[in-house]
Amino acid sequence: MMLTESVWLSTLSAAERSELTATDGELLATPDVLVVGGGIVGLATAYFLTELGARVQVIEAGSLAGGATGASAGGIWPNEQGPSHPPAYQPLAFLGRDLWGRLAVRPEFDFDWRVNGFLNLNAERFAPSADAFAAQTQDAGFSLKPVDADQIARLEPQLTRGFREGLHYPSEAHLHPIKASLSLARAARRAGCRIRTETRAIGVETSANRIIAVNTTAGRIEPRHVVATTGWTMDWLGTSSPLPSGGEGLGVRGPSAKLLRPVSGQMIATDPQPPLLKCSIGGRVLVIQLKSGEIVVGASVREDSSLEPDPAVTAEFIAATCEIVPALRDIPFRRVWCGVRPATPDSLPILDRSPTADNLWLNCGHFRNGLLLAPACGKLLAEWLVKGEPSADASGLALYRFAT
């Protein structure tokens, strides 16, 4: 029987595991900012707010990084995904990649940062040819190069020899999502932020288009500002939610009516293996070897909120992986897990001030790019809230882009 715990948890020390549920005493009764949600987006937001001098309280309903963050693939892939997103994605993705690189060299940050590249071998992703796709994508400002069969073999000797062409993204990177979350939490705490786990927001009190208090399972908080970084639901906001079902109040109709929806994804992993792969590999499935040696494969896309692994998907993952990497044919996959990602209609996050409460801020809906975009979105929102404007244009992520 497979273990259903994320591979990221299995690679933590006992001390790191204990940090996931560590709680900082009493709640701040009147913080400058209350951040609701202790995933990578919420912790990045809290970190950049504290850097700007704000008194911050974070609350998390479970443990830190216990949702989509802790179930993710760990990829920082701004170039490989580039052409599939609207124009607002590119500057935000490059900023996120740059910020992770800067954080990685700080002595207090430790999250297995690797610039190991990405090798795309899925011909459906670069039709009609790797050369043509690369030229077009390079002209759009993304970094990649086409590779032929010999170059693929030199890049990744363990791959099957059936690939005639592909795309290599040499600057793509990878990190440990839970260690990254813990690094942000430690840095924020050192700057005075308080973080409370196992604490759920259960409702708000409002007056004159403003949130005056947030009620939680640990007590009442009266923040000057509230930042919502929770997943696909904001039920705790009640009638103050700017994302009501069906999009009422925004004039939203048609396929954009449901602004946030849950999308489940599944992954599997082996025990630690000797070095086999250098790059993250994109073929019929995504295949990554972690710094700690485990081979990780995924991820599926299922339009629901299920955390129950599908044995058929697991079998498909294993078969596809063994086709790509023959050396794995006799290696058992011992872990399977699912995560649920909050998605918007255009797969880009919402980064905006709420139209329903002028001290409510939204940083949500990151779908597959929570890790990549977390530092960028957190930094821009912190600047906007504290300084009055972000240092880069965030208008492409405004809530009203979905209005008709």
C-alpha positions as CSV (number, residue, x, y, z in Angstrom):
1,M,0.0,0.0,0.0
2,M,1.3,3.5,-0.9
3,L,1.8,6.2,1.7
4,T,-0.5,9.2,1.2
5,E,1.7,11.8,2.8
6,S,3.4,14.4,0.5
7,V,7.0,13.6,-0.3
8,W,7.9,17.1,1.0
9,L,6.9,16.1,4.5
10,S,9.0,13.0,4.4
11,T,12.1,15.1,3.7
12,L,11.7,17.4,6.7
13,S,13.6,17.1,9.9
14,A,11.7,16.6,13.2
15,A,12.4,20.2,14.1
16,E,11.0,21.4,10.7
17,R,7.9,19.4,11.2
18,S,7.3,20.9,14.5
19,E,7.6,24.4,13.0
20,L,4.6,23.7,10.8
21,T,2.2,23.8,13.7
22,A,4.2,26.3,15.9
23,T,2.0,29.1,17.3
24,D,3.1,32.5,18.6
25,G,1.1,32.9,21.8
26,E,-1.8,35.4,22.0
27,L,-3.2,37.0,18.9
28,L,-2.3,40.6,18.2
29,A,-5.6,42.3,19.0
30,T,-5.0,45.3,16.7
31,P,-2.4,44.5,14.1
32,D,-1.8,46.7,11.1
33,V,-2.5,43.7,8.9
34,L,-4.2,40.4,9.4
35,V,-3.2,37.9,6.8
36,V,-5.7,35.0,6.5
37,G,-4.0,31.9,5.1
38,G,-0.6,30.3,6.0
39,G,0.3,28.9,2.6
40,I,3.2,30.2,0.5
41,V,1.3,33.2,-0.7
42,G,0.2,34.3,2.7
43,L,3.6,33.8,4.2
44,A,5.3,35.7,1.4
45,T,2.8,38.5,1.8
46,A,3.5,38.6,5.6
47,Y,7.2,38.6,5.0
48,F,7.2,41.6,2.7
49,L,4.8,43.5,4.9
50,T,7.1,43.1,7.9
51,E,10.0,44.2,5.8
52,L,8.1,47.5,5.3
53,G,7.5,47.9,9.0
54,A,3.9,46.6,9.3
55,R,2.7,44.8,12.5
56,V,1.4,41.6,11.0
57,Q,-0.7,38.7,12.4
58,V,-1.1,35.5,10.3
59,I,-3.7,32.9,11.0
60,E,-3.9,29.5,9.4
61,A,-6.8,27.1,9.8
62,G,-4.4,24.0,9.8
63,S,-0.7,23.8,9.6
64,L,1.6,26.0,7.6
65,A,1.9,25.0,3.9
66,G,-0.7,22.3,4.6
67,G,-2.8,23.0,1.5
68,A,-1.9,23.5,-2.2
69,T,1.7,24.6,-1.2
70,G,2.6,21.3,0.4
71,A,1.2,19.2,-2.4
72,S,2.9,21.1,-5.3
73,A,5.7,20.1,-7.6
74,G,8.1,22.7,-6.5
75,G,8.7,24.2,-9.9
76,I,9.8,27.8,-10.6
77,W,9.2,27.7,-14.4
78,P,8.4,31.2,-15.7
79,N,9.7,30.5,-19.3
80,E,8.3,27.1,-19.9
81,Q,4.8,28.2,-19.2
82,G,5.0,31.6,-20.7
83,P,3.2,31.5,-24.0
84,S,0.1,29.8,-22.5
85,H,-0.8,32.8,-20.3
86,P,-2.2,36.3,-20.9
87,P,0.4,39.2,-21.2
88,A,0.1,40.1,-17.5
89,Y,1.8,36.8,-16.6
90,Q,5.3,37.6,-18.0
91,P,6.5,40.5,-15.8
92,L,5.0,39.0,-12.7
93,A,6.6,35.5,-13.4
94,F,10.0,37.0,-14.0
95,L,9.8,39.1,-10.9
96,G,8.8,36.0,-8.9
97,R,11.8,34.0,-10.3
98,D,14.1,36.9,-9.6
99,L,12.9,37.3,-6.0
100,W,13.3,33.6,-5.2
101,G,16.9,33.8,-6.6
102,R,17.7,36.7,-4.3
103,L,16.1,35.1,-1.2
104,A,18.0,31.8,-1.9
105,V,21.4,33.5,-1.3
106,R,20.4,35.0,2.1
107,P,21.9,32.9,4.9
108,E,18.6,32.7,6.8
109,F,16.8,31.1,3.8
110,D,17.2,27.4,3.1
111,F,14.8,25.8,0.7
112,D,16.9,23.5,-1.7
113,W,17.1,26.1,-4.4
114,R,18.4,24.6,-7.7
115,V,18.7,26.1,-11.2
116,N,18.5,22.8,-12.9
117,G,16.6,23.7,-16.1
118,F,13.5,22.2,-17.7
119,L,13.5,19.9,-20.7
120,N,10.2,19.8,-22.6
121,L,9.8,16.6,-24.7
122,N,6.0,16.9,-25.3
123,A,5.7,17.6,-29.0
124,E,2.1,18.7,-28.6
125,R,3.4,21.7,-26.6
126,F,5.7,23.0,-29.3
127,A,3.9,22.2,-32.6
128,P,4.6,22.5,-35.5
129,S,8.3,22.1,-34.5
130,A,10.7,22.9,-31.7
131,D,12.7,25.4,-33.9
132,A,9.6,27.4,-34.9
133,F,8.1,27.4,-31.4
134,A,11.5,28.5,-29.9
135,A,11.9,31.4,-32.4
136,Q,8.4,32.7,-31.7
137,T,8.7,32.3,-28.0
138,Q,12.2,33.9,-27.9
139,D,10.7,36.9,-29.8
140,A,8.2,37.3,-27.0
141,G,11.0,37.6,-24.5
142,F,11.2,34.1,-23.0
143,S,14.4,32.2,-22.6
144,L,14.7,28.7,-24.3
145,K,16.5,26.9,-27.1
146,P,15.5,24.0,-29.3
147,V,17.5,20.7,-28.9
148,D,17.8,17.7,-31.2
149,A,18.2,14.0,-30.3
150,D,21.9,14.2,-29.7
151,Q,21.6,17.2,-27.4
152,I,18.8,15.6,-25.5
153,A,21.0,12.5,-24.9
154,R,23.8,14.7,-23.6
155,L,21.5,16.7,-21.4
156,E,19.8,13.6,-19.9
157,P,21.6,10.3,-20.6
158,Q,19.0,8.2,-18.7
159,L,16.2,9.1,-21.1
160,T,14.9,6.8,-23.7
161,R,16.3,7.5,-27.2
162,G,13.0,8.0,-28.9
163,F,12.9,11.8,-28.7
164,R,13.9,13.6,-31.9
165,E,13.5,17.2,-30.7
166,G,12.6,19.2,-27.6
167,L,13.0,22.5,-25.9
168,H,15.5,23.3,-23.2
169,Y,14.9,26.1,-20.7
170,P,18.3,26.4,-18.9
171,S,17.3,29.0,-16.3
172,E,14.3,27.3,-14.9
173,A,14.6,26.4,-11.2
174,H,13.2,24.2,-8.4
175,L,12.7,24.5,-4.7
176,H,11.3,22.7,-1.7
177,P,7.9,24.4,-1.1
178,I,7.5,23.6,2.6
179,K,11.1,24.6,3.4
180,A,10.5,27.8,1.4
181,S,7.3,28.4,3.5
182,L,9.2,27.8,6.7
183,S,12.0,30.2,5.6
184,L,9.5,33.0,5.0
185,A,7.8,32.3,8.3
186,R,11.0,32.4,10.3
187,A,12.1,35.7,8.6
188,A,8.7,37.3,9.2
189,R,8.7,36.2,12.8
190,R,12.2,37.7,13.4
191,A,10.8,41.0,12.1
192,G,7.9,40.8,14.7
193,C,5.2,39.0,12.8
194,R,3.0,36.6,14.8
195,I,1.8,33.4,13.2
196,R,-1.0,31.3,14.7
197,T,-1.8,27.9,13.3
198,E,-5.0,25.8,13.9
199,T,-6.9,29.1,13.9
200,R,-9.8,29.6,11.5
201,A,-11.4,32.8,10.5
202,I,-15.2,32.3,11.1
203,G,-16.7,35.7,10.3
204,V,-16.3,39.5,10.0
205,E,-17.9,42.6,11.5
206,T,-18.3,45.5,9.1
207,S,-19.3,49.1,9.3
208,A,-19.4,51.7,6.5
209,N,-17.8,49.6,3.8
210,R,-15.0,48.5,6.1
211,I,-14.1,45.4,8.1
212,I,-13.8,46.4,11.7
213,A,-13.1,43.0,13.2
214,V,-12.4,39.4,12.2
215,N,-13.7,36.7,14.5
216,T,-11.6,33.6,14.7
217,T,-11.6,30.3,16.6
218,A,-8.9,31.9,18.9
219,G,-10.6,35.2,19.5
220,R,-11.5,38.6,18.0
221,I,-9.0,40.7,16.0
222,E,-9.5,44.3,15.0
223,P,-7.0,44.9,12.1
224,R,-6.5,48.0,10.1
225,H,-6.3,45.9,7.0
226,V,-7.2,42.3,6.1
227,V,-5.4,40.3,3.4
228,A,-7.2,37.2,2.1
229,T,-4.9,34.5,0.8
230,T,-7.2,31.5,1.4
231,G,-8.0,29.0,-1.4
232,W,-11.1,28.8,-3.6
233,T,-13.6,29.8,-0.9
234,M,-14.0,33.0,1.1
235,D,-17.0,31.9,3.1
236,W,-15.5,33.4,6.2
237,L,-16.0,36.9,4.7
238,G,-19.8,36.4,4.5
239,T,-21.5,39.2,2.6
240,S,-18.2,41.1,2.5
241,S,-16.8,38.6,0.1
242,P,-16.0,40.2,-3.3
243,L,-16.3,36.8,-4.9
244,P,-19.9,35.8,-4.4
245,S,-21.2,32.7,-6.1
246,G,-22.2,33.5,-9.7
247,G,-20.2,36.7,-9.7
248,E,-23.2,38.9,-8.6
249,G,-22.1,42.5,-8.1
250,L,-19.4,42.3,-10.7
251,G,-21.6,41.9,-13.7
252,V,-19.8,38.6,-14.4
253,R,-21.6,36.2,-16.8
254,G,-20.9,33.0,-18.7
255,P,-17.8,30.9,-18.1
256,S,-16.2,33.6,-15.9
257,A,-19.0,33.6,-13.4
258,K,-17.3,31.3,-10.9
259,L,-14.2,33.4,-10.2
260,L,-12.5,30.8,-8.0
261,R,-12.8,27.1,-8.4
262,P,-11.0,24.1,-7.0
263,V,-8.8,22.0,-9.2
264,S,-7.3,18.8,-7.8
265,G,-4.0,17.4,-8.9
266,Q,-2.2,14.1,-8.1
267,M,1.5,13.2,-7.7
268,I,3.5,10.1,-6.9
269,A,7.1,9.6,-5.7
270,T,9.7,6.9,-5.1
271,D,12.1,6.6,-2.2
272,P,15.5,8.3,-2.7
273,Q,17.4,7.1,-5.7
274,P,21.0,7.5,-7.0
275,P,21.3,10.5,-9.4
276,L,19.4,9.9,-12.6
277,L,18.0,13.2,-13.8
278,K,19.3,16.7,-13.9
279,C,16.5,18.7,-15.4
280,S,12.8,18.8,-14.7
281,I,11.4,16.7,-17.5
282,G,8.1,17.5,-19.3
283,G,6.8,14.6,-21.4
284,R,3.4,12.8,-21.2
285,V,4.0,13.5,-17.5
286,L,6.2,15.7,-15.4
287,V,9.2,13.9,-13.9
288,I,11.6,15.5,-11.4
289,Q,14.4,14.1,-9.3
290,L,14.6,16.0,-6.0
291,K,17.8,17.2,-4.4
292,S,17.2,14.5,-1.8
293,G,17.0,11.8,-4.5
294,E,13.2,11.0,-4.8
295,I,11.7,10.8,-8.2
296,V,8.4,12.8,-8.3
297,V,5.8,12.4,-11.1
298,G,2.6,14.3,-11.8
299,A,0.4,16.2,-12.0
300,S,-3.1,15.5,-13.1
301,V,-5.9,18.1,-13.5
302,R,-9.3,17.3,-12.1
303,E,-12.1,19.8,-11.8
304,D,-13.1,19.1,-8.2
305,S,-11.8,19.4,-4.6
306,S,-11.0,15.7,-4.1
307,L,-8.0,14.7,-2.1
308,E,-8.5,11.0,-2.8
309,P,-5.8,9.5,-5.2
310,D,-7.1,7.7,-8.3
311,P,-5.4,4.3,-8.8
312,A,-5.9,4.6,-12.5
313,V,-4.0,7.9,-12.6
314,T,-1.2,6.4,-10.6
315,A,-0.9,3.5,-13.0
316,E,-0.8,5.9,-16.0
317,F,1.9,8.0,-14.3
318,I,4.1,5.0,-13.7
319,A,3.7,3.6,-17.2
320,A,4.5,7.0,-18.8
321,T,7.5,7.5,-16.5
322,C,9.0,4.2,-17.3
323,E,8.7,5.0,-21.0
324,I,10.6,8.2,-20.5
325,V,13.2,6.9,-18.0
326,P,13.7,3.1,-18.5
327,A,15.9,2.9,-15.5
328,L,12.8,3.4,-13.3
329,R,11.0,0.2,-14.5
330,D,12.0,-1.8,-11.5
331,I,11.8,1.1,-9.0
332,P,8.6,1.1,-6.8
333,F,6.6,4.3,-6.3
334,R,5.8,4.4,-2.6
335,R,3.9,7.7,-2.2
336,V,0.8,9.2,-3.8
337,W,-0.9,12.4,-2.7
338,C,-3.3,15.0,-4.0
339,G,-3.6,18.8,-3.6
340,V,-6.3,21.2,-4.5
341,R,-5.4,24.5,-6.3
342,P,-7.6,27.6,-6.5
343,A,-8.0,28.6,-10.1
344,T,-9.5,31.6,-11.9
345,P,-11.0,31.6,-15.4
346,D,-7.7,32.9,-17.0
347,S,-5.4,30.9,-14.6
348,L,-3.8,34.1,-13.3
349,P,-4.3,35.3,-9.7
350,I,-6.4,38.1,-8.3
351,L,-4.3,40.8,-6.7
352,D,-6.5,43.7,-5.9
353,R,-8.3,45.8,-3.3
354,S,-11.8,44.7,-2.6
355,P,-14.7,46.7,-4.0
356,T,-16.8,45.5,-1.0
357,A,-14.6,46.6,1.9
358,D,-11.9,49.2,1.4
359,N,-9.5,47.6,3.9
360,L,-9.8,44.2,2.4
361,W,-7.1,43.0,0.0
362,L,-7.1,39.9,-2.3
363,N,-4.1,37.8,-3.1
364,C,-5.6,34.5,-4.3
365,G,-6.3,32.2,-7.3
366,H,-2.7,31.3,-8.2
367,F,-3.6,27.9,-9.6
368,R,-0.4,26.1,-10.7
369,N,1.8,29.1,-10.0
370,G,1.5,29.7,-6.3
371,L,5.2,29.0,-5.7
372,L,6.4,31.0,-8.7
373,L,4.2,34.1,-8.1
374,A,4.1,34.1,-4.3
375,P,7.0,36.5,-3.7
376,A,6.0,38.8,-6.6
377,C,2.4,39.0,-5.5
378,G,3.3,39.3,-1.9
379,K,5.8,42.1,-2.5
380,L,3.5,44.1,-4.8
381,L,0.6,43.9,-2.4
382,A,2.7,44.9,0.6
383,E,4.0,47.9,-1.3
384,W,0.5,48.9,-2.4
385,L,-0.9,48.5,1.1
386,V,1.9,50.3,3.0
387,K,3.2,52.8,0.4
388,G,0.0,53.4,-1.6
389,E,1.2,51.9,-4.8
390,P,3.1,48.8,-6.0
391,S,6.5,49.1,-7.6
392,A,5.3,47.3,-10.7
393,D,2.0,47.4,-12.7
394,A,-0.5,44.9,-11.2
395,S,-3.5,46.1,-13.2
396,G,-3.6,42.9,-15.2
397,L,-4.5,41.0,-12.1
398,A,-7.4,43.3,-11.1
399,L,-10.6,41.7,-10.0
400,Y,-12.6,43.7,-12.6
401,R,-10.9,42.0,-15.5
402,F,-13.7,39.4,-15.2
403,A,-16.5,41.9,-15.3
404,T,-18.6,42.2,-18.5
